[in-house]
């Protein structure tokens, strides 16, 4: 299933009529339940993945710390992305799936709120920060790790409706 809404073809919303960057006025928007899910992957050498699975990394529980970092990242999104609204998040979840065959870790991050603007950036930030944390914690043994495929998988709520990304 792909985007269930009509693609928006109007002007970019973060620019005013004079082309100047601005924070979008959401005051006229209705508060609705909003959900966004993002995912991404970090690929590494098999011994690095084994260290993560065994808990043998020198800095500790890699996935546990990366989960907390992702949650913190979602909460700090408006501090990092200049035109994002501060959002009262009601839930952030960060989950990992180990892929032994591909020697990688898939991260899925979900963010939710009830508000006037969506949480796509919060989910994407949570996923990115979690993956960056895995890199940071394992870089002493594997500087060649690759982060890839960070993207929005699903978005619900608001005027633009429901979006589900095409599978890769």
C-alpha positions as CSV (number, residue, x, y, z in Angstrom):
1,X,0.0,0.0,0.0
2,X,1.3,3.4,-0.9
3,X,0.2,6.9,0.0
4,X,-3.6,6.8,0.4
5,X,-3.9,10.5,-0.1
6,X,-3.6,12.7,-3.1
7,X,0.0,14.0,-3.5
8,X,0.3,17.6,-2.4
9,X,1.5,19.7,-5.3
10,X,1.3,23.2,-3.7
11,X,4.2,25.3,-2.5
12,X,6.5,24.2,0.3
13,X,4.9,25.0,3.6
14,X,8.1,26.2,5.4
15,X,8.4,29.3,3.1
16,X,6.2,32.4,3.2
17,X,4.9,34.3,0.2
18,X,8.2,36.2,-0.1
19,X,10.3,32.9,0.0
20,X,11.5,33.4,3.6
21,X,11.8,30.4,5.9
22,X,9.2,30.4,8.7
23,X,7.5,28.1,11.2
24,X,4.2,26.9,9.8
25,X,1.1,28.4,11.6
26,X,-0.8,25.3,12.8
27,X,-3.3,27.3,15.1
28,X,-6.2,26.7,12.7
29,X,-5.6,22.9,12.5
30,X,-7.7,20.5,14.5
31,X,-6.0,18.4,17.2
32,X,-6.0,14.8,16.2
33,X,-4.3,11.6,17.1
34,X,-1.1,11.4,15.1
35,X,1.3,8.5,14.6
36,X,4.5,8.2,12.6
37,X,6.8,5.1,12.2
38,X,10.3,5.3,10.7
39,X,12.9,2.7,10.1
40,X,16.5,2.4,9.2
41,X,19.4,-0.1,9.3
42,X,23.0,-0.3,10.4
43,X,25.2,-3.0,8.7
44,X,28.4,-4.2,10.3
45,X,31.0,-6.9,10.3
46,X,29.6,-10.2,11.8
47,X,32.0,-10.1,14.8
48,X,30.5,-6.6,15.7
49,X,27.0,-8.0,15.5
50,X,28.1,-10.9,17.8
51,X,29.4,-8.4,20.3
52,X,26.1,-6.5,20.3
53,X,24.2,-9.8,20.7
54,X,26.4,-11.1,23.5
55,X,26.5,-7.8,25.5
56,X,30.3,-7.8,25.2
57,X,30.7,-4.3,23.9
58,X,33.0,-2.3,26.1
59,X,30.5,0.5,26.5
60,X,27.7,-1.8,27.7
61,X,24.2,-2.8,26.5
62,X,24.3,-1.3,23.0
63,X,20.7,-1.8,22.1
64,X,19.4,-0.7,25.5
65,X,21.4,2.5,25.4
66,X,20.5,3.1,21.7
67,X,16.7,2.7,22.6
68,X,17.0,5.4,25.3
69,X,19.0,7.6,22.9
70,X,16.3,7.3,20.3
71,X,13.6,8.2,22.7
72,X,15.7,11.3,23.8
73,X,16.2,12.2,20.2
74,X,12.5,12.2,19.5
75,X,12.0,14.5,22.5
76,X,14.7,16.9,21.3
77,X,13.6,17.1,17.6
78,X,12.5,20.7,17.7
79,X,15.9,21.7,19.2
80,X,17.6,20.0,16.2
81,X,15.4,20.7,13.3
82,X,15.0,24.5,13.1
83,X,11.4,24.8,11.9
84,X,9.8,21.9,13.8
85,X,7.2,22.7,16.4
86,X,7.8,21.5,20.0
87,X,5.4,18.6,20.4
88,X,3.9,17.0,23.5
89,X,4.7,13.4,22.7
90,X,2.4,10.8,24.2
91,X,4.5,7.8,23.2
92,X,7.8,7.0,21.6
93,X,8.9,3.4,21.1
94,X,12.2,2.2,19.6
95,X,12.6,-1.4,18.6
96,X,15.4,-3.4,17.1
97,X,15.5,-6.5,14.9
98,X,18.8,-8.4,14.5
99,X,19.5,-9.8,11.0
100,X,22.2,-12.4,11.3
101,X,22.2,-13.2,7.6
102,X,22.7,-9.5,6.6
103,X,24.9,-8.7,9.6
104,X,22.7,-5.8,10.5
105,X,20.3,-4.3,13.0
106,X,17.0,-2.9,11.8
107,X,15.6,0.0,13.9
108,X,11.9,0.9,14.0
109,X,10.8,4.0,15.8
110,X,7.2,5.1,16.5
111,X,6.1,8.5,17.8
112,X,2.6,9.6,18.8
113,X,0.8,12.6,20.0
114,X,-2.6,14.3,20.0
115,X,-2.0,17.7,18.4
116,X,-2.1,20.1,15.5
117,X,1.0,18.9,13.6
118,X,2.5,15.5,12.8
119,X,5.3,13.5,14.4
120,X,7.1,12.3,11.3
121,X,10.3,14.2,12.2
122,X,10.2,12.9,15.7
123,X,10.0,9.2,14.5
124,X,12.8,9.9,11.9
125,X,15.0,11.6,14.5
126,X,14.5,8.7,17.0
127,X,15.5,6.2,14.4
128,X,18.5,8.2,13.3
129,X,19.8,8.9,16.8
130,X,19.4,5.2,17.8
131,X,21.4,4.1,14.8
132,X,24.0,6.7,15.4
133,X,24.3,5.5,19.0
134,X,24.9,1.9,17.8
135,X,27.7,3.3,15.6
136,X,29.2,5.3,18.4
137,X,29.2,2.4,20.8
138,X,30.8,0.0,18.3
139,X,33.1,2.3,16.3
140,X,36.2,1.1,18.3
141,X,35.9,-2.3,16.7
142,X,34.2,-1.5,13.3
143,X,34.5,2.0,11.7
144,X,33.1,0.6,8.5
145,X,29.5,0.3,9.7
146,X,27.0,1.7,7.3
147,X,23.7,3.4,8.2
148,X,21.1,3.2,5.4
149,X,17.5,3.3,4.5
150,X,16.2,5.8,7.1
151,X,12.7,6.6,5.9
152,X,9.1,7.2,6.9
153,X,7.2,4.0,6.8
154,X,3.8,5.1,8.0
155,X,2.0,8.3,9.0
156,X,-1.6,8.7,10.4
157,X,-3.7,11.6,11.4
158,X,-4.2,15.1,10.3
159,X,-5.6,16.6,7.1
160,X,-3.2,14.8,4.8
161,X,-4.5,11.4,6.0
162,X,-2.8,8.0,6.0
163,X,0.5,7.2,4.3
164,X,2.2,3.8,4.0
165,X,5.5,3.6,2.3
166,X,6.0,1.1,-0.5
167,X,8.1,-1.9,0.5
168,X,11.8,-1.8,-0.6
